[in-house]
Amino acid sequence: MQGVIIDRKILPEPILSYIHSEKIRVFEEIGNIILSPLKIKPNINELFGMFSDGKLSSADFIREKAFETVHSS
C-alpha cells in the first residue's frame, strides 16, 4: 500500500470538513483513491515534563508535592 503524505492545507474546504488530521496519506486501492488521516505520534521531547505548557517540570512538581506532604502533617 504505497502512497504519498500530504498536508491538509492543500485540500479544498469541502474535503477538509471530513478530515481533521494535519497530515493525510493518499493512495490508490483497487482503482479507488483513498484519503487516510494520519495520527502522528508526538516527539518524546514534547512529552517531557509534567505539564505541556512548560511552566512546571516533573522535578519541580515532585518537589512541591514533597514540600506539601511534609508541611501538611
C-alpha positions in Angstrom: 0.0 0.0 0.0 2.2 2.8 -1.3 1.1 6.4 -1.2 2.1 9.9 -0.6 1.7 12.1 2.5 0.1 15.5 2.0 -0.6 18.5 4.3 -4.4 19.1 4.8 -4.0 22.7 3.8 -3.8 21.8 0.1 -7.2 20.2 0.1 -10.4 22.1 -0.8 -12.7 23.1 2.0 -15.5 20.5 1.4 -13.0 17.7 2.0 -11.3 19.4 4.9 -14.6 19.2 6.8 -14.3 15.4 6.9 -10.6 15.2 7.8 -9.2 16.8 10.9 -5.7 15.4 10.9 -2.8 17.7 9.8 -1.3 15.0 7.5 -3.1 12.8 5.1 -1.9 9.7 3.3 -3.2 9.4 -0.3 -3.1 6.1 -2.0 -4.8 4.0 -4.7 -6.5 0.8 -3.8 -8.4 -1.3 -6.4 -8.9 1.7 -8.7 -10.1 4.0 -5.8 -8.2 7.0 -4.4 -8.2 6.8 -0.6 -7.5 9.7 1.7 -6.5 8.4 5.1 -5.9 10.7 8.1 -2.5 10.1 9.8 -2.1 10.1 13.6 1.3 11.5 14.2 2.9 10.2 17.4 4.3 13.1 19.4 8.0 13.5 19.7 9.5 12.3 23.0 10.8 15.9 23.6 7.2 17.1 23.5 6.2 14.7 26.2 9.0 15.6 28.6 7.8 17.2 31.8 4.6 17.1 33.8 2.6 19.8 32.0 2.5 20.6 28.3 2.7 24.4 28.8 6.2 24.1 30.2 5.5 26.1 33.4 6.2 23.2 35.8 8.7 20.4 35.2 8.3 16.9 36.6 11.1 17.5 39.1 9.5 20.8 40.3 6.2 19.0 40.7 7.7 16.3 42.8 9.5 18.9 45.0 6.2 20.7 45.5 4.4 17.6 46.5 7.1 16.5 48.9 7.0 20.0 50.5 3.2 19.8 50.8 3.4 16.4 52.4 6.0 17.5 55.0 4.1 20.7 55.9 0.6 19.3 55.9 1.2 16.9 58.8 
